[in-house]
């Protein structure tokens, strides 16, 4: 990574404005999963240990951009952080304005201020320069540790970097290091696994990964479209008719690199109480849907994964939220946990899957950004990363 980090800049006595990803699940005004808050702690603690004061900003959910809305307040996130840090975290009434400026200027070294949701202002998502300037006026150094929002050119992720010295936090640095391994100079054999429902939103990822990896395993709903492209009748399975020609083109060009399921666990949506069955992928009966990869597919995929030095995984192998169709996804997770390979899990459903399988701690890196990690794997430049100062 050729971007400056918090270690490359003097923070002593400075007011540090830091973008974090506290877009966390809430229920009844309390944080229900503090994983993202915990992920930002190393950078937060480092900044405070350097004798700086800290001003944190984040978005939460999708408020309308029409001012304060209690449903999307970051107050509960500030309280959760305060407990984790063991020190008070002051809550600002807004993210800009005279009162917020006074609170920021009054901060002493070691003190923390949480700004209110930046998306209460419509200018945030428009990356309005004047709004970015007002945010920037609160600090003297800008740190971006919100990889999950780095694919968006918003005022708090990209605009602020034009007005202040801008560096990455440790979480951002870690994300770029491991995802960079998958796209720039991968260890070999390098196996990529893609799953999830659709191929239409992952075509660019498939095409980019095929230029980098040695094998590409495809599971989940997106495998159905490839199997349909091979001429198999997928019955009631999720298939994207509009993507079949694209899938045919990829198969014709890169068929040797691609691995598709050979069998499937199927379910009957019309009669949900019917027990799942295992069939070959070219023998899906009328009225039935592919819901997971079958045992022969698990065995074939496992053989390839056991020899890999680097594995990148984005998207589950089936509808793992339903215990009847979770076996394929969990089996792949277990194989990766025992493989000894560098394992990079690309956020979103894949992160949930390794957590549910109980092996998240055995993965080399679990990304905190689903959309951002996908765009990175596509080979796109992320605006929030590009805006940071080069080393």
Secondary structure, 3 states (H helix, E strand, C coil): CCECEHHHCCCCCCEEEEECCCCCCEECCEECCCHHHHHCHHHHHHHHHCCCEEEEECCCCCCCCECCCHHHCCHHHHHHHHHHHCCCEEECCCCCCHHHHHHHHCCCCCCEEECCCHHHECCCCCCCHHHHHHHHCCCCEEEECCHHHCCCCCHHHHHHHHCCEEEECHHHHHHHHHHHHHHCCCCCCEEEEECCCCCCCCHHHHHHHHCCCCEEEECHHHHHHHHHHCCCCCCCCCCCHHHHHHHHHHHHHHCCCEEECCEEEEECCCCCCCCCEEEECCCCCCCCEEEEECHHHHHHHHHHHHCCCEEEEECCCCCCCCHHHCHHHHHHHHHHHHHCCEEEECCHHHHHHHHHCCCHHHCCEECCCHHHHHHHHHCCCCHHHHCCCEC
